Amino acid sequence: MIDVKFKDSKSLLDEPKYEEIMNGKTVVDLRWALERGVSTATMSAFIIAQRIFEIVDKRYKSEGEETPYLMIFDEAHEYFPQSRKDDEKEGLERLINRIMRLGRVRGIGTILATHRPTDLNDLILTLANTKVVMRADEDALKKIGMEEFSSMLQASPAGYSIMRTFSLKVHDLIFRTVKDS
């Protein structure tokens, strides 16, 4: 992820070629980094997201064209500081805010998956045009403005969801996921 110079050598282990990675489907799984600590995972996520945003932003500014790209942050609540102890996450939080604000016009879509929306900051929740909720406690639903579905979701079987979007011609869509057997 970062350039490393080997001791007593002129060899350099370079970062990945992000433009090549972006040409196809790529999954970056940071579980290995999280096993080494939150700082490692946060730094890794920041570097990757920053490099990708820089490439897309440069293309947009020089060519005026969008670069269709989708960034997915699973367990998104992990990237947002919840206390003073999480100062190291603030840079990544600001970057995700920036990607969500500026990325859309450049072609970057963002998905934040979390079971703890109460840990996300208000700007992120405002910038999220589409919200999908499954069973959640009332505080979580209140945080995203969907508390009116609390009793329905608590009584529903697994897989029932509600999507609120301003992208489609419907405001709220109730659906159920189906497991393949």
C-alpha positions in Angstrom: 0.0 0.0 0.0 2.9 2.3 0.6 6.3 2.6 -0.9 8.9 0.7 1.1 12.6 1.0 0.6 14.6 -2.1 1.5 17.6 -1.7 3.8 20.9 -1.7 2.0 19.3 -1.8 -1.4 18.1 0.5 -4.1 15.0 -1.6 -4.6 11.7 -0.1 -3.9 8.4 -1.9 -3.3 5.9 0.4 -5.0 2.2 0.9 -4.4 -0.2 -0.9 -6.6 -0.9 0.6 -10.1 -4.3 2.0 -9.2 -5.3 2.9 -12.7 -4.8 -0.7 -13.8 -6.8 -2.0 -10.8 -9.6 0.4 -11.7 -10.0 -1.1 -15.2 -11.8 -4.2 -13.9 -13.8 -5.4 -10.9 -11.6 -5.2 -7.8 -12.4 -6.0 -4.2 -10.2 -4.7 -1.5 -10.7 -6.7 1.6 -9.2 -5.0 4.6 -10.0 -7.7 7.2 -6.3 -8.6 7.3 -5.4 -5.0 8.1 -8.1 -4.8 10.8 -6.5 -7.9 12.4 -3.4 -5.8 12.8 -5.3 -2.9 14.4 -7.7 -0.2 13.6 -4.9 2.2 12.7 -3.6 -0.2 10.0 -7.1 -0.6 8.5 -7.8 3.1 8.6 -4.5 4.0 7.0 -5.0 1.4 4.3 -8.6 2.5 3.5 -7.5 6.1 3.4 -4.6 5.5 1.0 -6.7 3.4 -1.4 -9.7 5.7 -1.3 -7.5 8.8 -1.7 -5.6 7.4 -4.7 -8.8 6.3 -6.5 -10.4 9.7 -5.9 -7.3 11.5 -7.2 -7.4 9.5 -10.4 -11.1 10.1 -11.0 -10.8 13.7 -10.0 -7.9 14.3 -12.4 -9.8 12.7 -15.3 -12.8 14.8 -14.5 -10.9 18.0 -14.4 -8.7 17.3 -17.5 -11.3 15.6 -19.7 -14.6 16.7 -18.2 -15.8 13.1 -18.2 -17.2 10.9 -15.5 -15.4 7.7 -14.5 -18.0 5.2 -13.4 -16.8 3.7 -10.2 -18.4 2.2 -7.1 -16.8 2.4 -3.6 -18.3 0.2 -1.0 -17.5 0.6 2.7 -18.7 -2.4 4.7 -19.0 -1.9 8.5 -18.9 1.8 7.7 -19.3 2.8 11.3 -15.7 1.6 11.8 -14.5 4.6 9.7 -16.1 7.3 11.8 -14.7 8.6 15.0 -16.9 8.1 18.0 -14.6 9.6 20.7 -11.4 11.5 21.1 -9.5 8.2 21.1 -10.4 7.8 17.4 -8.5 10.9 16.2 -6.7 8.7 13.6 -10.1 8.1 11.8 -10.9 11.8 11.3 -8.8 12.0 8.1 -10.7 9.0 6.6 -14.0 10.5 7.7 -13.3 13.8 6.0 -12.2 11.9 2.8 -15.4 9.8 2.7 -17.4 13.0 3.2 -15.5 14.6 0.3 -16.0 11.5 -1.9 -19.7 11.6 -1.2 -20.0 15.3 -1.9 -17.8 15.6 -5.0 -17.6 12.0 -6.2 -21.2 11.8 -7.6 -20.6 14.4 -10.3 -17.3 12.6 -11.2 -19.1 9.2 -11.5 -18.2 7.7 -8.1 -21.1 6.0 -6.4 -20.7 5.2 -2.7 -22.3 2.5 -0.6 -22.0 2.5 3.1 -23.2 -0.7 4.9 -23.6 -0.6 8.6 -25.8 -1.9 11.3 -25.0 1.2 13.4 -26.2 4.3 11.5 -26.1 6.1 14.8 -22.3 6.1 14.5 -22.3 7.8 11.2 -22.0 11.6 11.0 -25.0 13.8 10.0 -23.3 14.9 6.8 -22.9 11.3 5.6 -26.6 10.6 6.3 -27.6 13.7 4.5 -25.5 12.9 1.4 -26.9 9.4 1.2 -29.7 9.7 -1.4 -30.8 6.1 -0.9 -31.2 4.3 2.4 -32.0 0.6 2.8 -33.0 -0.6 6.3 -33.7 -4.0 7.7 -34.5 -4.9 11.3 -33.0 -2.1 13.4 -33.7 -0.6 16.8 -35.8 2.6 17.0 -32.8 4.8 17.7 -31.1 3.7 14.5 -34.3 4.2 12.5 -34.8 7.7 14.0 -31.3 8.7 13.1 -32.0 8.1 9.4 -35.5 9.5 9.5 -37.4 6.2 9.2 -38.7 5.7 12.7 -42.3 5.2 11.4 -41.2 1.7 10.2 -39.9 0.6 13.6 -42.9 -1.6 14.6 -43.2 -3.1 11.2 -39.6 -4.0 10.9 -39.4 -5.4 14.4 -42.3 -7.8 13.7 -41.2 -8.8 10.2 -39.3 -12.0 9.3 -35.6 -11.9 8.3 -35.0 -10.3 4.9 -37.7 -7.7 4.9 -36.4 -4.3 4.0 -37.4 -0.8 3.2 -35.7 1.4 0.7 -36.1 5.2 0.8 -34.8 6.9 -2.3 -35.3 10.0 -4.3 -33.7 8.4 -7.3 -36.7 6.4 -8.3 -40.3 7.4 -8.8 -41.3 5.9 -5.5 -40.4 7.3 -2.1 -40.5 4.2 0.0 -40.2 0.7 -1.4 -40.9 -2.4 0.8 -39.2 -5.6 -0.4 -37.9 -8.9 0.8 -34.6 -10.6 -0.1 -34.8 -14.2 -1.1 -32.2 -16.8 -0.1 -31.2 -19.2 -2.8 -31.4 -22.8 -1.7 
